[in-house]
Amino acid sequence: MSIPKKTAFARRLPDLVTEELAAVLSSRSTYEFKGLFEVVHERLRARNAASGGEEMLRLRAYEKLQNLVSRGMVKKDGKKYKGIPKLLATLETMPKPLPPRPVPAAAA
């Protein structure tokens, strides 16, 4: 028995947590994670995009923040984070569109 191929398209939504982190960190302020999360959480609640529980959102925000640090878009000094606005402006939160699928040649 063969395994059927998955032909459904998986739609990826824009990353709202990273988008809000970048927007908050683009200011000239430095934040500790607790204060940064409070600001980001309020902004997400205002957009009606804070779903999945506060603790889960906190974990996702911390993971996304650490990704920004490792990519060099945010500087970490001890427990304080400061964004680099020039680099954060180039951040893309929308997934790139998939390339078009090749059309199979008609059988003769």
Backbone as JSON, one array per atom type, in Angstrom:
{
  "sequence": "MSIPKKTAFARRLPDLVTEELAAVLSSRSTYEFKGLFEVVHERLRARNAASGGEEMLRLRAYEKLQNLVSRGMVKKDGKKYKGIPKLLATLETMPKPLPPRPVPAAAA",
  "N": [[0.85, -1.17, 0.0], [0.67, 2.14, -0.9], [1.82, 5.34, 0.25], [-0.19, 8.16, 0.3], [0.46, 11.19, -1.51], [0.99, 14.43, -0.2], [-0.89, 16.98, -1.23], [-1.98, 19.35, -0.55], [-1.92, 22.88, -0.04], [0.06, 24.55, 2.24], [-0.6, 27.26, 4.1], [1.24, 29.98, 5.14], [1.26, 32.35, 7.66], [1.97, 35.88, 8.23], [4.65, 36.69, 10.47], [3.73, 37.85, 13.3], [4.66, 38.29, 15.89], [7.46, 38.64, 15.66], [7.37, 40.85, 14.03], [6.22, 42.81, 15.72], [8.15, 42.84, 17.75], [10.33, 43.86, 16.33], [9.31, 46.38, 15.66], [9.05, 47.61, 18.18], [11.68, 47.49, 19.13], [12.95, 49.1, 17.32], [12.95, 51.64, 18.18], [14.95, 54.02, 20.0], [15.41, 53.05, 22.5], [16.48, 50.96, 25.3], [15.7, 47.71, 26.5], [14.77, 45.47, 29.1], [13.96, 41.99, 29.09], [11.48, 41.47, 30.31], [10.1, 43.97, 30.44], [10.09, 44.54, 27.7], [8.55, 42.44, 26.71], [6.09, 43.04, 27.89], [5.34, 45.4, 26.54], [5.23, 44.47, 23.88], [3.28, 42.49, 24.16], [1.01, 44.03, 24.85], [0.72, 45.5, 22.46], [0.17, 43.42, 20.65], [-2.21, 42.48, 21.73], [-3.8, 44.7, 21.23], [-3.97, 44.52, 18.51], [-5.47, 42.3, 18.34], [-4.16, 39.86, 18.21], [-2.95, 38.26, 20.06], [-2.87, 35.26, 20.86], [-3.21, 31.92, 22.23], [-2.35, 31.9, 24.84], [-0.65, 33.58, 27.51], [1.83, 32.69, 28.59], [2.79, 30.92, 26.64], [3.05, 32.67, 24.54], [5.01, 34.32, 25.62], [7.21, 32.58, 25.61], [7.5, 32.15, 22.84], [8.07, 34.78, 22.02], [10.51, 35.2, 23.34], [12.12, 33.31, 22.08], [12.07, 34.28, 19.43], [13.26, 36.76, 19.83], [15.83, 35.97, 20.6], [16.62, 34.84, 18.18], [16.77, 37.16, 16.62], [18.88, 38.41, 17.92], [20.95, 36.6, 17.4], [21.14, 36.92, 14.67], [22.22, 39.37, 14.48], [20.72, 41.7, 14.54], [19.8, 42.77, 16.82], [21.27, 44.03, 19.73], [22.67, 42.56, 22.6], [23.24, 43.34, 25.86], [24.29, 42.21, 28.66], [21.45, 41.83, 30.45], [19.95, 43.45, 28.93], [18.37, 44.63, 25.96], [18.86, 46.04, 22.78], [17.72, 47.36, 19.83], [18.9, 47.49, 16.42], [18.08, 49.88, 14.4], [18.48, 50.29, 11.61], [19.08, 47.76, 10.57], [16.84, 46.32, 11.44], [14.87, 47.44, 9.89], [15.1, 46.17, 7.5], [14.05, 43.72, 7.89], [12.11, 40.96, 6.98], [8.89, 39.84, 7.42], [6.94, 38.5, 6.15], [6.36, 35.41, 4.55], [8.28, 34.21, 1.78], [6.92, 33.95, -1.51], [6.05, 30.81, -2.95], [7.85, 29.26, -5.64], [6.52, 29.0, -9.0], [4.89, 25.96, -9.92], [6.15, 23.53, -12.17], [4.53, 22.88, -15.25], [3.3, 19.8, -16.21], [4.2, 18.06, -19.18], [1.9, 17.31, -21.75], [0.72, 14.06, -22.35], [1.4, 12.28, -25.29]],
  "CA": [[0.0, 0.0, 0.0], [1.5, 3.34, -1.0], [1.43, 6.49, 1.06], [-0.63, 9.23, -0.6], [1.22, 12.44, -1.46], [0.29, 15.58, 0.36], [-0.98, 17.98, -2.29], [-2.6, 20.57, -0.04], [-1.04, 24.02, 0.14], [0.13, 25.01, 3.62], [-0.53, 28.72, 4.1], [1.98, 30.55, 6.27], [0.87, 33.72, 7.97], [3.1, 36.72, 8.62], [5.1, 36.5, 11.83], [3.32, 39.06, 14.0], [5.48, 38.49, 17.08], [8.71, 39.24, 15.22], [7.03, 42.19, 13.51], [6.05, 43.72, 16.86], [9.46, 42.98, 18.4], [11.13, 44.77, 15.5], [8.74, 47.73, 15.77], [9.37, 48.16, 19.5], [13.13, 47.63, 19.27], [13.44, 50.1, 16.38], [13.13, 52.9, 18.91], [16.31, 54.18, 20.53], [15.4, 52.62, 23.91], [16.92, 49.62, 25.65], [14.68, 47.03, 27.27], [14.95, 44.14, 29.64], [12.96, 41.17, 28.41], [10.15, 41.6, 30.94], [9.49, 45.2, 29.94], [9.89, 44.4, 26.27], [7.41, 41.56, 26.48], [4.85, 43.75, 28.26], [5.0, 46.32, 25.44], [4.86, 43.65, 22.72], [2.0, 41.84, 24.46], [-0.04, 45.04, 24.72], [0.54, 45.81, 21.04], [-0.49, 42.28, 20.03], [-3.61, 42.47, 22.19], [-4.49, 45.77, 20.52], [-4.21, 44.01, 17.15], [-6.25, 41.07, 18.5], [-3.3, 38.79, 17.69], [-2.3, 37.58, 21.18], [-3.62, 34.04, 21.14], [-2.41, 30.8, 22.67], [-1.96, 32.03, 26.23], [0.44, 34.52, 27.74], [3.1, 32.01, 28.79], [3.25, 30.41, 25.35], [3.47, 33.85, 23.78], [6.28, 34.75, 26.2], [8.25, 31.67, 25.1], [7.69, 32.44, 21.42], [8.72, 36.08, 21.91], [11.9, 35.06, 23.75], [12.81, 32.58, 21.01], [12.21, 35.18, 18.29], [14.24, 37.76, 20.24], [17.16, 35.36, 20.52], [16.93, 34.73, 16.75], [17.19, 38.49, 16.17], [20.21, 38.64, 18.5], [21.93, 35.77, 16.68], [21.27, 37.47, 13.31], [22.92, 40.65, 14.58], [19.78, 42.81, 14.4], [19.57, 43.27, 18.17], [22.44, 43.87, 20.6], [22.37, 42.15, 23.96], [24.26, 43.78, 26.81], [23.82, 41.66, 29.93], [20.04, 41.47, 30.32], [19.28, 44.53, 28.18], [18.33, 44.46, 24.51], [18.72, 47.29, 22.02], [17.63, 47.07, 18.41], [19.64, 48.28, 15.44], [16.97, 50.25, 13.51], [18.82, 50.15, 10.19], [18.95, 46.34, 10.22], [15.47, 45.88, 11.68], [14.04, 47.94, 8.8], [15.21, 45.23, 6.38], [13.46, 42.45, 8.3], [10.91, 40.53, 6.27], [8.09, 38.92, 8.23], [6.07, 37.73, 5.26], [7.1, 34.36, 3.87], [8.44, 34.4, 0.34], [6.0, 33.09, -2.26], [6.65, 29.63, -3.55], [8.0, 29.38, -7.1], [5.44, 28.28, -9.69], [5.16, 24.55, -10.2], [6.24, 23.27, -13.6], [3.37, 22.22, -15.82], [3.75, 18.57, -16.89], [3.9, 18.0, -20.62], [0.77, 16.44, -22.06], [1.12, 12.79, -22.95], [0.96, 12.19, -26.68]],
  "C": [[0.89, 1.24, 0.0], [0.94, 4.47, -0.14], [1.02, 7.6, 0.11], [0.21, 10.49, -0.42], [0.34, 13.54, -0.88], [0.26, 16.67, -0.71], [-1.58, 19.29, -1.82], [-1.54, 21.65, 0.17], [-1.09, 24.45, 1.6], [0.36, 26.51, 3.61], [0.21, 29.19, 5.35], [1.58, 32.01, 6.44], [2.1, 34.56, 8.29], [3.41, 36.52, 10.11], [4.85, 37.78, 12.62], [4.18, 39.34, 15.23], [6.8, 39.16, 16.7], [8.48, 40.65, 14.71], [6.91, 43.19, 14.65], [7.36, 43.91, 17.61], [10.32, 43.98, 17.64], [10.63, 46.2, 15.62], [9.11, 48.38, 17.1], [10.86, 48.42, 19.62], [13.72, 48.64, 18.29], [13.59, 51.47, 17.03], [14.54, 52.91, 19.5], [16.43, 53.69, 21.98], [16.03, 51.24, 24.07], [15.87, 49.02, 26.58], [15.26, 45.78, 27.91], [13.82, 43.31, 29.05], [11.57, 41.36, 29.0], [9.42, 42.84, 30.44], [9.19, 45.14, 28.46], [8.68, 43.53, 25.98], [6.1, 42.25, 26.83], [4.4, 44.68, 27.14], [4.51, 45.53, 24.23], [3.51, 43.0, 22.94], [0.83, 42.82, 24.35], [-0.33, 45.37, 23.26], [-0.16, 44.66, 20.31], [-1.94, 42.18, 20.46], [-4.42, 43.55, 21.49], [-4.82, 45.36, 19.09], [-5.08, 42.76, 17.15], [-5.46, 39.87, 17.95], [-2.57, 38.04, 18.8], [-3.13, 36.35, 21.55], [-2.67, 32.95, 21.61], [-1.93, 30.9, 24.11], [-0.72, 32.88, 26.39], [1.8, 33.82, 27.9], [3.66, 31.46, 27.48], [3.74, 31.57, 24.48], [4.81, 34.38, 24.29], [7.43, 33.88, 25.68], [8.55, 31.94, 23.62], [8.43, 33.76, 21.23], [10.19, 35.98, 22.3], [12.71, 34.35, 22.66], [13.05, 33.49, 19.81], [13.23, 36.28, 18.6], [15.65, 37.2, 20.14], [17.58, 35.13, 19.07], [17.41, 36.07, 16.2], [18.58, 38.83, 16.7], [21.25, 37.86, 17.7], [22.14, 36.26, 15.25], [21.93, 38.84, 13.32], [22.02, 41.86, 14.44], [19.47, 43.48, 15.74], [20.85, 43.02, 18.96], [21.97, 43.51, 21.99], [23.53, 42.55, 24.84], [23.8, 43.34, 28.2], [22.39, 41.17, 29.76], [19.26, 42.51, 29.53], [19.43, 44.3, 26.69], [18.12, 45.81, 23.86], [18.74, 46.92, 20.55], [18.52, 47.98, 17.58], [18.63, 48.64, 14.35], [17.25, 50.03, 12.03], [18.65, 48.69, 9.73], [17.53, 45.83, 10.41], [14.52, 46.35, 10.57], [14.06, 46.98, 7.61], [14.57, 43.89, 6.68], [12.2, 42.16, 7.52], [10.16, 39.54, 7.14], [7.11, 38.13, 7.4], [6.89, 36.64, 4.6], [7.17, 34.63, 2.37], [7.48, 33.48, -0.41], [6.75, 31.91, -2.87], [6.8, 29.83, -5.05], [6.89, 28.59, -7.78], [5.86, 26.85, -9.99], [5.24, 24.35, -11.71], [4.99, 22.51, -14.07], [3.86, 20.97, -16.55], [3.33, 18.59, -18.36], [2.78, 16.98, -20.83], [1.28, 15.17, -22.74], [0.56, 12.69, -24.36], [0.35, 10.87, -27.0]]
}
